Amino acid sequence: MAISKGYKFDIESRVAFPKRLILMAPIGPAIKYNPDRNALPEQKFDFDPKTGEGTGLPLWTATVTDPHEASEGKGKRASFEITFISQHQPVPAGEQIVDDMWFIELEGLTAEPKVMGQGEFKYLGYVYRATGIKGDNNTPKPTAAGNGNAAKAGA
């Protein structure tokens, strides 16, 4: 059986990132690209209008770095983005290093294999998505019943 393109593997945060992640900047909304410079920024949602798949929840992005990758000498990227799928903006929880820098662990983490890099410098990387941050008591947790926002998000 073949694994379809776009398949996301569930993975525990401590398995993917043994030394945790360092949140490098505040978490903010994922913004849609709009070529019209005068248009107001519009937040992305987890919904694919072509396939009708997705949760319909807002997307949030965070820039992180993986100290384990750097310590192993295999670091291809100094930092990368994590996308959060959550009704509310995740709040950092954990050990604060300095202003706007935190050690974090993720909840509901998935990894999607993807070819990264350019030209002869391509390599296998992963696109990570999560539903929240462990220890975040300020953000309501998603319910199993869903929220019915998929139709609204496609509009």
Secondary structure as GFF3:
##gff-version 3
##sequence-region A 1 155
A	DSSP	beta_strand	9	10	.	.	.	ID=ss1
A	DSSP	alpha_helix	13	16	.	.	.	ID=ss2
A	DSSP	beta_strand	21	23	.	.	.	ID=ss3
A	DSSP	beta_strand	28	29	.	.	.	ID=ss4
A	DSSP	beta_strand	59	65	.	.	.	ID=ss5
A	DSSP	alpha_helix	67	71	.	.	.	ID=ss6
A	DSSP	beta_strand	80	85	.	.	.	ID=ss7
A	DSSP	beta_strand	96	98	.	.	.	ID=ss8
A	DSSP	beta_strand	101	104	.	.	.	ID=ss9
A	DSSP	beta_strand	106	107	.	.	.	ID=ss10
A	DSSP	beta_strand	110	116	.	.	.	ID=ss11
A	DSSP	three_ten_helix	119	121	.	.	.	ID=ss12
A	DSSP	beta_strand	123	130	.	.	.	ID=ss13
A	DSSP	beta_strand	132	133	.	.	.	ID=ss14
A	DSSP	alpha_helix	150	154	.	.	.	ID=ss15
###
